[in-house]
Amino acid sequence: YSRGAVIAASGAGATLLCDPMVDPRGGAYTVGLGLLSDLAVFPYHGTAADHLRERSVDLLPPAAVLAGVDEHTALVRDPDGAWTVEGEGSVTIYGEGERRSFRPGDQVPLDR
């Protein structure tokens, strides 16, 4: 992947690529593969139980960012490092005490 290969993942597979990784059993964090550092993905964000989403936000490590990705939605990183929302829903970014939502076509300011 460091030489330009495409990596695609969805749902729990997307969480696994990150470090930290959201543990699907309860919303806490564990160690993932680390292809994306200091970025955690919360899949099915739009329909997740509120208490799981809130737990993941509350336990987010200080240096990390949490990307809540709705169903039928993708957060795509291009070869230049820019992130864009694609699909039907939105992506919500949590970090540093803030929450920001992005719609399809929006660029998401992530430096990971």
Biopython code that builds the backbone (N, CA, C, O; Angstrom):
import numpy as np
from Bio.PDB.StructureBuilder import StructureBuilder

atoms = [
    (1, "TYR", "N", (0.806, -1.195, 0.000)),
    (1, "TYR", "CA", (0.000, 0.000, 0.000)),
    (1, "TYR", "C", (0.854, 1.266, 0.000)),
    (1, "TYR", "O", (0.423, 2.299, -0.512)),
    (2, "SER", "N", (2.046, 1.198, 0.561)),
    (2, "SER", "CA", (2.894, 2.394, 0.601)),
    (2, "SER", "C", (3.427, 2.771, -0.782)),
    (2, "SER", "O", (3.954, 3.868, -0.965)),
    (3, "ARG", "N", (3.289, 1.858, -1.761)),
    (3, "ARG", "CA", (3.728, 2.154, -3.128)),
    (3, "ARG", "C", (2.557, 2.400, -4.071)),
    (3, "ARG", "O", (2.715, 2.348, -5.291)),
    (4, "GLY", "N", (1.373, 2.668, -3.501)),
    (4, "GLY", "CA", (0.261, 3.077, -4.338)),
    (4, "GLY", "C", (-0.865, 2.088, -4.513)),
    (4, "GLY", "O", (-1.802, 2.364, -5.263)),
    (5, "ALA", "N", (-0.815, 0.947, -3.853)),
    (5, "ALA", "CA", (-1.915, -0.011, -3.970)),
    (5, "ALA", "C", (-3.182, 0.564, -3.349)),
    (5, "ALA", "O", (-3.120, 1.403, -2.450)),
    (6, "VAL", "N", (-4.308, 0.115, -3.828)),
    (6, "VAL", "CA", (-5.599, 0.542, -3.294)),
    (6, "VAL", "C", (-6.007, -0.411, -2.177)),
    (6, "VAL", "O", (-5.926, -1.631, -2.327)),
    (7, "ILE", "N", (-6.445, 0.154, -1.063)),
    (7, "ILE", "CA", (-6.968, -0.638, 0.041)),
    (7, "ILE", "C", (-8.402, -0.188, 0.271)),
    (7, "ILE", "O", (-8.669, 1.005, 0.410)),
    (8, "ALA", "N", (-9.317, -1.135, 0.312)),
    (8, "ALA", "CA", (-10.724, -0.821, 0.572)),
    (8, "ALA", "C", (-11.215, -1.715, 1.699)),
    (8, "ALA", "O", (-10.866, -2.893, 1.773)),
    (9, "ALA", "N", (-12.025, -1.142, 2.569)),
    (9, "ALA", "CA", (-12.599, -1.908, 3.673)),
    (9, "ALA", "C", (-13.931, -1.288, 4.050)),
    (9, "ALA", "O", (-14.151, -0.092, 3.860)),
    (10, "SER", "N", (-14.811, -2.111, 4.583)),
    (10, "SER", "CA", (-16.096, -1.583, 5.035)),
    (10, "SER", "C", (-16.459, -2.206, 6.371)),
    (10, "SER", "O", (-15.958, -3.272, 6.730)),
    (11, "GLY", "N", (-17.328, -1.535, 7.099)),
    (11, "GLY", "CA", (-17.797, -2.041, 8.379)),
    (11, "GLY", "C", (-16.661, -2.337, 9.334)),
    (11, "GLY", "O", (-15.762, -1.517, 9.521)),
    (12, "ALA", "N", (-16.704, -3.520, 9.941)),
    (12, "ALA", "CA", (-15.683, -3.908, 10.907)),
    (12, "ALA", "C", (-14.300, -3.972, 10.270)),
    (12, "ALA", "O", (-13.299, -3.742, 10.948)),
    (13, "GLY", "N", (-14.230, -4.281, 8.980)),
    (13, "GLY", "CA", (-12.940, -4.299, 8.290)),
    (13, "GLY", "C", (-12.284, -2.934, 8.269)),
    (13, "GLY", "O", (-11.060, -2.834, 8.350)),
    (14, "ALA", "N", (-13.079, -1.884, 8.161)),
    (14, "ALA", "CA", (-12.534, -0.524, 8.178)),
    (14, "ALA", "C", (-11.988, -0.177, 9.560)),
    (14, "ALA", "O", (-10.975, 0.514, 9.669)),
    (15, "THR", "N", (-12.647, -0.647, 10.609)),
    (15, "THR", "CA", (-12.144, -0.361, 11.955)),
    (15, "THR", "C", (-10.804, -1.047, 12.181)),
    (15, "THR", "O", (-9.927, -0.498, 12.848)),
    (16, "LEU", "N", (-10.646, -2.240, 11.630)),
    (16, "LEU", "CA", (-9.436, -3.033, 11.833)),
    (16, "LEU", "C", (-8.190, -2.377, 11.246)),
    (16, "LEU", "O", (-7.090, -2.594, 11.753)),
    (17, "LEU", "N", (-8.339, -1.584, 10.195)),
    (17, "LEU", "CA", (-7.188, -0.932, 9.566)),
    (17, "LEU", "C", (-6.572, 0.148, 10.444)),
    (17, "LEU", "O", (-5.422, 0.536, 10.240)),
    (18, "CYS", "N", (-7.326, 0.627, 11.409)),
    (18, "CYS", "CA", (-6.921, 1.789, 12.204)),
    (18, "CYS", "C", (-6.236, 1.388, 13.502)),
    (18, "CYS", "O", (-6.344, 0.251, 13.962)),
    (19, "ASP", "N", (-5.527, 2.354, 14.078)),
    (19, "ASP", "CA", (-5.009, 2.224, 15.428)),
    (19, "ASP", "C", (-5.070, 3.598, 16.079)),
    (19, "ASP", "O", (-4.298, 4.485, 15.715)),
    (20, "PRO", "N", (-5.976, 3.792, 17.038)),
    (20, "PRO", "CA", (-6.729, 2.778, 17.754)),
    (20, "PRO", "C", (-7.895, 2.253, 16.931)),
    (20, "PRO", "O", (-8.279, 2.834, 15.916)),
    (21, "MET", "N", (-8.439, 1.153, 17.390)),
    (21, "MET", "CA", (-9.563, 0.506, 16.718)),
    (21, "MET", "C", (-10.747, 0.457, 17.682)),
    (21, "MET", "O", (-10.586, 0.103, 18.850)),
    (22, "VAL", "N", (-11.943, 0.816, 17.188)),
    (22, "VAL", "CA", (-13.148, 0.709, 18.008)),
    (22, "VAL", "C", (-13.488, -0.772, 18.160)),
    (22, "VAL", "O", (-13.634, -1.486, 17.168)),
    (23, "ASP", "N", (-13.611, -1.223, 19.395)),
    (23, "ASP", "CA", (-13.993, -2.605, 19.668)),
    (23, "ASP", "C", (-15.504, -2.730, 19.480)),
    (23, "ASP", "O", (-16.262, -2.094, 20.212)),
    (24, "PRO", "N", (-15.962, -3.538, 18.513)),
    (24, "PRO", "CA", (-17.393, -3.621, 18.228)),
    (24, "PRO", "C", (-18.221, -4.234, 19.356)),
    (24, "PRO", "O", (-19.449, -4.155, 19.329)),
    (25, "ARG", "N", (-17.579, -4.830, 20.328)),
    (25, "ARG", "CA", (-18.329, -5.445, 21.427)),
    (25, "ARG", "C", (-18.858, -4.427, 22.424)),
    (25, "ARG", "O", (-19.766, -4.739, 23.194)),
    (26, "GLY", "N", (-18.308, -3.212, 22.426)),
    (26, "GLY", "CA", (-18.789, -2.266, 23.432)),
    (26, "GLY", "C", (-18.405, -0.827, 23.205)),
    (26, "GLY", "O", (-18.737, 0.033, 24.021)),
    (27, "GLY", "N", (-17.711, -0.539, 22.115)),
    (27, "GLY", "CA", (-17.387, 0.838, 21.790)),
    (27, "GLY", "C", (-16.109, 1.368, 22.400)),
    (27, "GLY", "O", (-15.749, 2.519, 22.151)),
    (28, "ALA", "N", (-15.401, 0.564, 23.200)),
    (28, "ALA", "CA", (-14.114, 0.990, 23.745)),
    (28, "ALA", "C", (-13.049, 0.821, 22.655)),
    (28, "ALA", "O", (-13.384, 0.511, 21.512)),
    (29, "TYR", "N", (-11.793, 1.019, 22.991)),
    (29, "TYR", "CA", (-10.718, 0.951, 22.001)),
    (29, "TYR", "C", (-9.769, -0.191, 22.287)),
    (29, "TYR", "O", (-9.562, -0.590, 23.433)),
    (30, "THR", "N", (-9.196, -0.706, 21.206)),
    (30, "THR", "CA", (-8.176, -1.736, 21.280)),
    (30, "THR", "C", (-7.169, -1.457, 20.162)),
    (30, "THR", "O", (-7.311, -0.475, 19.433)),
    (31, "VAL", "N", (-6.168, -2.300, 20.026)),
    (31, "VAL", "CA", (-5.124, -2.104, 19.024)),
    (31, "VAL", "C", (-5.576, -2.696, 17.691)),
    (31, "VAL", "O", (-5.995, -3.852, 17.628)),
    (32, "GLY", "N", (-5.490, -1.895, 16.625)),
    (32, "GLY", "CA", (-5.792, -2.365, 15.279)),
    (32, "GLY", "C", (-4.508, -2.587, 14.497)),
    (32, "GLY", "O", (-3.422, -2.611, 15.077)),
    (33, "LEU", "N", (-4.623, -2.749, 13.193)),
    (33, "LEU", "CA", (-3.458, -3.003, 12.343)),
    (33, "LEU", "C", (-2.547, -1.790, 12.186)),
    (33, "LEU", "O", (-1.355, -1.947, 11.917)),
    (34, "GLY", "N", (-3.080, -0.601, 12.346)),
    (34, "GLY", "CA", (-2.245, 0.593, 12.313)),
    (34, "GLY", "C", (-1.911, 1.133, 10.939)),
    (34, "GLY", "O", (-0.989, 1.940, 10.816)),
    (35, "LEU", "N", (-2.627, 0.719, 9.894)),
    (35, "LEU", "CA", (-2.384, 1.327, 8.583)),
    (35, "LEU", "C", (-2.734, 2.815, 8.614)),
    (35, "LEU", "O", (-2.162, 3.614, 7.872)),
    (36, "LEU", "N", (-3.670, 3.172, 9.472)),
    (36, "LEU", "CA", (-4.041, 4.572, 9.695)),
    (36, "LEU", "C", (-3.842, 4.861, 11.174)),
    (36, "LEU", "O", (-4.565, 4.329, 12.016)),
    (37, "SER", "N", (-2.869, 5.697, 11.491)),
    (37, "SER", "CA", (-2.555, 6.001, 12.884)),
    (37, "SER", "C", (-3.385, 7.167, 13.394)),
    (37, "SER", "O", (-3.666, 8.120, 12.667)),
    (38, "ASP", "N", (-3.769, 7.072, 14.653)),
    (38, "ASP", "CA", (-4.533, 8.118, 15.341)),
    (38, "ASP", "C", (-5.849, 8.440, 14.652)),
    (38, "ASP", "O", (-6.367, 9.550, 14.778)),
    (39, "LEU", "N", (-6.390, 7.468, 13.923)),
    (39, "LEU", "CA", (-7.706, 7.586, 13.307)),
    (39, "LEU", "C", (-8.477, 6.312, 13.627)),
    (39, "LEU", "O", (-8.010, 5.205, 13.359)),
    (40, "ALA", "N", (-9.663, 6.484, 14.203)),
    (40, "ALA", "CA", (-10.548, 5.353, 14.476)),
    (40, "ALA", "C", (-11.801, 5.520, 13.630)),
    (40, "ALA", "O", (-12.265, 6.641, 13.418)),
    (41, "VAL", "N", (-12.347, 4.415, 13.149)),
    (41, "VAL", "CA", (-13.568, 4.445, 12.339)),
    (41, "VAL", "C", (-14.695, 3.784, 13.124)),
    (41, "VAL", "O", (-14.538, 2.687, 13.659)),
    (42, "PHE", "N", (-15.832, 4.472, 13.182)),
    (42, "PHE", "CA", (-17.048, 3.941, 13.803)),
    (42, "PHE", "C", (-18.034, 3.683, 12.670)),
    (42, "PHE", "O", (-18.681, 4.615, 12.192)),
    (43, "PRO", "N", (-18.159, 2.414, 12.230)),
    (43, "PRO", "CA", (-19.057, 2.123, 11.108)),
    (43, "PRO", "C", (-20.521, 2.135, 11.540)),
    (43, "PRO", "O", (-20.831, 2.036, 12.727)),
    (44, "TYR", "N", (-21.413, 2.258, 10.562)),
    (44, "TYR", "CA", (-22.861, 2.250, 10.812)),
    (44, "TYR", "C", (-23.251, 3.341, 11.805)),
    (44, "TYR", "O", (-24.156, 3.164, 12.620)),
    (45, "HIS", "N", (-22.562, 4.455, 11.721)),
    (45, "HIS", "CA", (-22.729, 5.563, 12.658)),
    (45, "HIS", "C", (-24.172, 6.042, 12.742)),
    (45, "HIS", "O", (-24.653, 6.365, 13.828)),
    (46, "GLY", "N", (-24.860, 6.092, 11.621)),
    (46, "GLY", "CA", (-26.218, 6.621, 11.591)),
    (46, "GLY", "C", (-27.249, 5.777, 12.312)),
    (46, "GLY", "O", (-28.275, 6.301, 12.747)),
    (47, "THR", "N", (-27.003, 4.482, 12.450)),
    (47, "THR", "CA", (-27.985, 3.602, 13.089)),
    (47, "THR", "C", (-27.459, 2.940, 14.356)),
    (47, "THR", "O", (-28.138, 2.093, 14.937)),
    (48, "ALA", "N", (-26.273, 3.310, 14.786)),
    (48, "ALA", "CA", (-25.686, 2.706, 15.986)),
    (48, "ALA", "C", (-26.458, 3.128, 17.235)),
    (48, "ALA", "O", (-27.066, 4.197, 17.277)),
    (49, "ALA", "N", (-26.418, 2.280, 18.231)),
    (49, "ALA", "CA", (-27.028, 2.619, 19.516)),
    (49, "ALA", "C", (-26.319, 3.836, 20.108)),
    (49, "ALA", "O", (-25.091, 3.922, 20.091)),
    (50, "ASP", "N", (-27.101, 4.763, 20.623)),
    (50, "ASP", "CA", (-26.533, 6.001, 21.168)),
    (50, "ASP", "C", (-25.469, 5.732, 22.222)),
    (50, "ASP", "O", (-24.437, 6.403, 22.237)),
    (51, "HIS", "N", (-25.701, 4.762, 23.105)),
    (51, "HIS", "CA", (-24.746, 4.533, 24.188)),
    (51, "HIS", "C", (-23.397, 4.031, 23.661)),
    (51, "HIS", "O", (-22.363, 4.333, 24.256)),
    (52, "LEU", "N", (-23.386, 3.276, 22.567)),
    (52, "LEU", "CA", (-22.114, 2.823, 21.985)),
    (52, "LEU", "C", (-21.365, 3.983, 21.345)),
    (52, "LEU", "O", (-20.155, 4.126, 21.522)),
    (53, "ARG", "N", (-22.092, 4.810, 20.602)),
    (53, "ARG", "CA", (-21.475, 5.975, 19.965)),
    (53, "ARG", "C", (-20.908, 6.914, 21.035)),
    (53, "ARG", "O", (-19.773, 7.374, 20.916)),
    (54, "GLU", "N", (-21.688, 7.196, 22.068)),
    (54, "GLU", "CA", (-21.238, 8.093, 23.140)),
    (54, "GLU", "C", (-20.031, 7.523, 23.868)),
    (54, "GLU", "O", (-19.121, 8.268, 24.232)),
    (55, "ARG", "N", (-20.010, 6.217, 24.084)),
    (55, "ARG", "CA", (-18.868, 5.584, 24.755)),
    (55, "ARG", "C", (-17.598, 5.742, 23.919)),
    (55, "ARG", "O", (-16.532, 6.039, 24.458)),
    (56, "SER", "N", (-17.707, 5.546, 22.619)),
    (56, "SER", "CA", (-16.535, 5.698, 21.747)),
    (56, "SER", "C", (-16.029, 7.137, 21.747)),
    (56, "SER", "O", (-14.820, 7.367, 21.730)),
    (57, "VAL", "N", (-16.931, 8.094, 21.764)),
    (57, "VAL", "CA", (-16.522, 9.503, 21.807)),
    (57, "VAL", "C", (-15.871, 9.812, 23.151)),
    (57, "VAL", "O", (-14.822, 10.455, 23.195)),
    (58, "ASP", "N", (-16.476, 9.363, 24.243)),
    (58, "ASP", "CA", (-15.948, 9.642, 25.584)),
    (58, "ASP", "C", (-14.575, 9.023, 25.815)),
    (58, "ASP", "O", (-13.746, 9.609, 26.511)),
    (59, "LEU", "N", (-14.320, 7.845, 25.241)),
    (59, "LEU", "CA", (-13.058, 7.132, 25.467)),
    (59, "LEU", "C", (-11.999, 7.409, 24.403)),
    (59, "LEU", "O", (-10.923, 6.811, 24.437)),
    (60, "LEU", "N", (-12.284, 8.296, 23.469)),
    (60, "LEU", "CA", (-11.342, 8.584, 22.385)),
    (60, "LEU", "C", (-10.008, 9.070, 22.946)),
    (60, "LEU", "O", (-9.981, 10.039, 23.705)),
    (61, "PRO", "N", (-8.901, 8.417, 22.588)),
    (61, "PRO", "CA", (-7.593, 8.881, 23.049)),
    (61, "PRO", "C", (-7.330, 10.319, 22.592)),
    (61, "PRO", "O", (-7.763, 10.706, 21.507)),
    (62, "PRO", "N", (-6.632, 11.111, 23.400)),
    (62, "PRO", "CA", (-6.445, 12.540, 23.106)),
    (62, "PRO", "C", (-5.845, 12.854, 21.736)),
    (62, "PRO", "O", (-6.232, 13.847, 21.120)),
    (63, "ALA", "N", (-4.926, 12.051, 21.249)),
    (63, "ALA", "CA", (-4.272, 12.349, 19.966)),
    (63, "ALA", "C", (-5.061, 11.834, 18.766)),
    (63, "ALA", "O", (-4.705, 12.119, 17.622)),
    (64, "ALA", "N", (-6.126, 11.080, 19.017)),
    (64, "ALA", "CA", (-6.851, 10.416, 17.930)),
    (64, "ALA", "C", (-8.078, 11.205, 17.483)),
    (64, "ALA", "O", (-8.574, 12.089, 18.181)),
    (65, "VAL", "N", (-8.542, 10.846, 16.294)),
    (65, "VAL", "CA", (-9.770, 11.375, 15.712)),
    (65, "VAL", "C", (-10.674, 10.181, 15.433)),
    (65, "VAL", "O", (-10.207, 9.131, 14.991)),
    (66, "LEU", "N", (-11.972, 10.344, 15.692)),
    (66, "LEU", "CA", (-12.954, 9.303, 15.410)),
    (66, "LEU", "C", (-13.793, 9.737, 14.223)),
    (66, "LEU", "O", (-14.365, 10.827, 14.224)),
    (67, "ALA", "N", (-13.869, 8.880, 13.205)),
    (67, "ALA", "CA", (-14.701, 9.144, 12.029)),
    (67, "ALA", "C", (-15.917, 8.234, 12.088)),
    (67, "ALA", "O", (-15.801, 7.019, 11.931)),
    (68, "GLY", "N", (-17.084, 8.828, 12.315)),
    (68, "GLY", "CA", (-18.339, 8.085, 12.297)),
    (68, "GLY", "C", (-18.861, 8.061, 10.872)),
    (68, "GLY", "O", (-19.230, 9.103, 10.331)),
    (69, "VAL", "N", (-18.896, 6.896, 10.263)),
    (69, "VAL", "CA", (-19.276, 6.768, 8.855)),
    (69, "VAL", "C", (-20.661, 6.122, 8.767)),
    (69, "VAL", "O", (-20.861, 4.998, 9.228)),
    (70, "ASP", "N", (-21.611, 6.844, 8.172)),
    (70, "ASP", "CA", (-22.973, 6.330, 8.014)),
    (70, "ASP", "C", (-23.017, 5.173, 7.022)),
    (70, "ASP", "O", (-22.060, 4.924, 6.288)),
    (71, "GLU", "N", (-24.145, 4.476, 7.018)),
    (71, "GLU", "CA", (-24.379, 3.391, 6.078)),
    (71, "GLU", "C", (-24.368, 3.936, 4.654)),
    (71, "GLU", "O", (-24.734, 5.090, 4.430)),
    (72, "HIS", "N", (-23.958, 3.130, 3.707)),
    (72, "HIS", "CA", (-23.928, 3.497, 2.283)),
    (72, "HIS", "C", (-23.085, 4.749, 2.047)),
    (72, "HIS", "O", (-23.383, 5.554, 1.165)),
    (73, "THR", "N", (-22.038, 4.900, 2.842)),
    (73, "THR", "CA", (-21.183, 6.087, 2.780)),
    (73, "THR", "C", (-19.733, 5.643, 2.875)),
    (73, "THR", "O", (-19.420, 4.649, 3.530)),
    (74, "ALA", "N", (-18.852, 6.382, 2.221)),
    (74, "ALA", "CA", (-17.422, 6.072, 2.265)),
    (74, "ALA", "C", (-16.628, 7.328, 2.581)),
    (74, "ALA", "O", (-17.006, 8.438, 2.207)),
    (75, "LEU", "N", (-15.529, 7.126, 3.271)),
    (75, "LEU", "CA", (-14.539, 8.173, 3.494)),
    (75, "LEU", "C", (-13.329, 7.749, 2.672)),
    (75, "LEU", "O", (-12.647, 6.783, 3.015)),
    (76, "VAL", "N", (-13.063, 8.470, 1.590)),
    (76, "VAL", "CA", (-12.080, 8.061, 0.585)),
    (76, "VAL", "C", (-10.860, 8.970, 0.656)),
    (76, "VAL", "O", (-10.982, 10.194, 0.677)),
    (77, "ARG", "N", (-9.672, 8.348, 0.692)),
    (77, "ARG", "CA", (-8.412, 9.101, 0.676)),
    (77, "ARG", "C", (-7.795, 8.954, -0.704)),
    (77, "ARG", "O", (-7.582, 7.839, -1.182)),
    (78, "ASP", "N", (-7.507, 10.088, -1.344)),
    (78, "ASP", "CA", (-6.889, 10.021, -2.669)),
    (78, "ASP", "C", (-5.371, 9.930, -2.535)),
    (78, "ASP", "O", (-4.851, 10.081, -1.430)),
    (79, "PRO", "N", (-4.646, 9.688, -3.630)),
    (79, "PRO", "CA", (-3.194, 9.522, -3.557)),
    (79, "PRO", "C", (-2.450, 10.734, -2.998)),
    (79, "PRO", "O", (-1.331, 10.599, -2.502)),
    (80, "ASP", "N", (-3.059, 11.907, -3.074)),
    (80, "ASP", "CA", (-2.421, 13.111, -2.535)),
    (80, "ASP", "C", (-2.695, 13.303, -1.049)),
    (80, "ASP", "O", (-2.183, 14.246, -0.447)),
    (81, "GLY", "N", (-3.500, 12.420, -0.446)),
    (81, "GLY", "CA", (-3.780, 12.497, 0.980)),
    (81, "GLY", "C", (-5.051, 13.233, 1.345)),
    (81, "GLY", "O", (-5.351, 13.374, 2.530)),
    (82, "ALA", "N", (-5.813, 13.711, 0.364)),
    (82, "ALA", "CA", (-7.071, 14.405, 0.652)),
    (82, "ALA", "C", (-8.176, 13.377, 0.906)),
    (82, "ALA", "O", (-8.247, 12.351, 0.231)),
    (83, "TRP", "N", (-9.030, 13.664, 1.883)),
    (83, "TRP", "CA", (-10.141, 12.788, 2.238)),
    (83, "TRP", "C", (-11.444, 13.411, 1.769)),
    (83, "TRP", "O", (-11.656, 14.611, 1.943)),
    (84, "THR", "N", (-12.334, 12.598, 1.166)),
    (84, "THR", "CA", (-13.610, 13.073, 0.639)),
    (84, "THR", "C", (-14.718, 12.105, 1.046)),
    (84, "THR", "O", (-14.507, 10.894, 1.116)),
    (85, "VAL", "N", (-15.904, 12.658, 1.312)),
    (85, "VAL", "CA", (-17.077, 11.837, 1.615)),
    (85, "VAL", "C", (-17.766, 11.467, 0.309)),
    (85, "VAL", "O", (-18.009, 12.328, -0.536)),
    (86, "GLU", "N", (-18.080, 10.188, 0.146)),
    (86, "GLU", "CA", (-18.796, 9.683, -1.027)),
    (86, "GLU", "C", (-19.984, 8.856, -0.552)),
    (86, "GLU", "O", (-19.947, 8.285, 0.538)),
    (87, "GLY", "N", (-21.036, 8.789, -1.362)),
    (87, "GLY", "CA", (-22.178, 7.942, -1.044)),
    (87, "GLY", "C", (-23.415, 8.717, -0.651)),
    (87, "GLY", "O", (-23.618, 9.847, -1.095)),
    (88, "GLU", "N", (-24.252, 8.102, 0.193)),
    (88, "GLU", "CA", (-25.566, 8.649, 0.512)),
    (88, "GLU", "C", (-25.646, 9.395, 1.839)),
    (88, "GLU", "O", (-26.481, 10.288, 1.983)),
    (89, "GLY", "N", (-24.814, 9.059, 2.798)),
    (89, "GLY", "CA", (-24.924, 9.623, 4.141)),
    (89, "GLY", "C", (-23.853, 10.647, 4.435)),
    (89, "GLY", "O", (-23.353, 11.328, 3.540)),
    (90, "SER", "N", (-23.512, 10.744, 5.700)),
    (90, "SER", "CA", (-22.509, 11.719, 6.118)),
    (90, "SER", "C", (-21.415, 11.037, 6.925)),
    (90, "SER", "O", (-21.542, 9.886, 7.342)),
    (91, "VAL", "N", (-20.339, 11.783, 7.129)),
    (91, "VAL", "CA", (-19.244, 11.368, 7.999)),
    (91, "VAL", "C", (-19.143, 12.416, 9.094)),
    (91, "VAL", "O", (-19.091, 13.614, 8.816)),
    (92, "THR", "N", (-19.116, 11.962, 10.335)),
    (92, "THR", "CA", (-18.984, 12.866, 11.476)),
    (92, "THR", "C", (-17.616, 12.644, 12.094)),
    (92, "THR", "O", (-17.235, 11.516, 12.408)),
    (93, "ILE", "N", (-16.883, 13.738, 12.263)),
    (93, "ILE", "CA", (-15.537, 13.678, 12.830)),
    (93, "ILE", "C", (-15.581, 14.197, 14.260)),
    (93, "ILE", "O", (-16.076, 15.292, 14.525)),
    (94, "TYR", "N", (-15.052, 13.386, 15.180)),
    (94, "TYR", "CA", (-14.960, 13.753, 16.588)),
    (94, "TYR", "C", (-13.486, 13.867, 16.954)),
    (94, "TYR", "O", (-12.679, 13.025, 16.561)),
    (95, "GLY", "N", (-13.137, 14.895, 17.697)),
    (95, "GLY", "CA", (-11.771, 15.038, 18.171)),
    (95, "GLY", "C", (-11.549, 16.401, 18.780)),
    (95, "GLY", "O", (-12.152, 17.389, 18.362)),
    (96, "GLU", "N", (-10.673, 16.446, 19.779)),
    (96, "GLU", "CA", (-10.339, 17.694, 20.460)),
    (96, "GLU", "C", (-11.593, 18.408, 20.963)),
    (96, "GLU", "O", (-11.679, 19.634, 20.905)),
    (97, "GLY", "N", (-12.566, 17.633, 21.456)),
    (97, "GLY", "CA", (-13.782, 18.201, 22.014)),
    (97, "GLY", "C", (-14.765, 18.754, 21.000)),
    (97, "GLY", "O", (-15.739, 19.404, 21.376)),
    (98, "GLU", "N", (-14.526, 18.508, 19.726)),
    (98, "GLU", "CA", (-15.399, 19.026, 18.673)),
    (98, "GLU", "C", (-16.077, 17.895, 17.919)),
    (98, "GLU", "O", (-15.631, 16.747, 17.930)),
    (99, "ARG", "N", (-17.178, 18.265, 17.257)),
    (99, "ARG", "CA", (-17.918, 17.343, 16.386)),
    (99, "ARG", "C", (-18.258, 18.109, 15.118)),
    (99, "ARG", "O", (-18.884, 19.168, 15.169)),
    (100, "ARG", "N", (-17.840, 17.561, 13.969)),
    (100, "ARG", "CA", (-18.122, 18.208, 12.681)),
    (100, "ARG", "C", (-18.659, 17.166, 11.710)),
    (100, "ARG", "O", (-18.134, 16.056, 11.622)),
    (101, "SER", "N", (-19.714, 17.536, 10.979)),
    (101, "SER", "CA", (-20.317, 16.620, 10.010)),
    (101, "SER", "C", (-20.024, 17.068, 8.590)),
    (101, "SER", "O", (-19.961, 18.262, 8.298)),
    (102, "PHE", "N", (-19.845, 16.085, 7.708)),
    (102, "PHE", "CA", (-19.516, 16.338, 6.312)),
    (102, "PHE", "C", (-20.450, 15.516, 5.431)),
    (102, "PHE", "O", (-20.747, 14.361, 5.736)),
    (103, "ARG", "N", (-20.908, 16.116, 4.338)),
    (103, "ARG", "CA", (-21.846, 15.500, 3.399)),
    (103, "ARG", "C", (-21.094, 14.992, 2.161)),
    (103, "ARG", "O", (-19.919, 15.308, 1.980)),
    (104, "PRO", "N", (-21.763, 14.211, 1.316)),
    (104, "PRO", "CA", (-21.115, 13.731, 0.091)),
    (104, "PRO", "C", (-20.524, 14.874, -0.734)),
    (104, "PRO", "O", (-21.164, 15.901, -0.958)),
    (105, "GLY", "N", (-19.293, 14.666, -1.173)),
    (105, "GLY", "CA", (-18.576, 15.667, -1.948)),
    (105, "GLY", "C", (-17.708, 16.577, -1.109)),
    (105, "GLY", "O", (-16.813, 17.236, -1.640)),
    (106, "ASP", "N", (-17.954, 16.629, 0.201)),
    (106, "ASP", "CA", (-17.153, 17.485, 1.085)),
    (106, "ASP", "C", (-15.760, 16.906, 1.278)),
    (106, "ASP", "O", (-15.584, 15.689, 1.347)),
    (107, "GLN", "N", (-14.776, 17.787, 1.365)),
    (107, "GLN", "CA", (-13.424, 17.400, 1.760)),
    (107, "GLN", "C", (-13.377, 17.383, 3.284)),
    (107, "GLN", "O", (-13.902, 18.286, 3.934)),
    (108, "VAL", "N", (-12.755, 16.365, 3.846)),
    (108, "VAL", "CA", (-12.639, 16.217, 5.295)),
    (108, "VAL", "C", (-11.193, 16.516, 5.676)),
    (108, "VAL", "O", (-10.279, 15.854, 5.183)),
    (109, "PRO", "N", (-10.970, 17.503, 6.547)),
    (109, "PRO", "CA", (-9.600, 17.890, 6.895)),
    (109, "PRO", "C", (-8.944, 16.904, 7.869)),
    (109, "PRO", "O", (-8.968, 17.105, 9.083)),
    (110, "LEU", "N", (-8.369, 15.859, 7.324)),
    (110, "LEU", "CA", (-7.624, 14.881, 8.114)),
    (110, "LEU", "C", (-6.201, 14.837, 7.588)),
    (110, "LEU", "O", (-5.986, 14.841, 6.376)),
    (111, "ASP", "N", (-5.234, 14.797, 8.482)),
    (111, "ASP", "CA", (-3.836, 14.730, 8.040)),
    (111, "ASP", "C", (-3.234, 13.364, 8.344)),
    (111, "ASP", "O", (-2.048, 13.260, 8.657)),
    (112, "ARG", "N", (-4.035, 12.338, 8.255)),
    (112, "ARG", "CA", (-3.566, 10.979, 8.538)),
    (112, "ARG", "C", (-3.368, 10.216, 7.255)),
    (112, "ARG", "O", (-2.975, 9.050, 7.285)),
]
sb = StructureBuilder()
sb.init_structure("model")
sb.init_model(0)
sb.init_chain("A")
sb.init_seg("    ")
for serial, (resi, resn, name, xyz) in enumerate(atoms, 1):
    if name == "N":
        sb.init_residue(resn, " ", resi, " ")
    sb.init_atom(name, np.array(xyz, "f"), 0.0, 1.0, " ", f" {name:<3s}", serial, name[0])
structure = sb.get_structure()
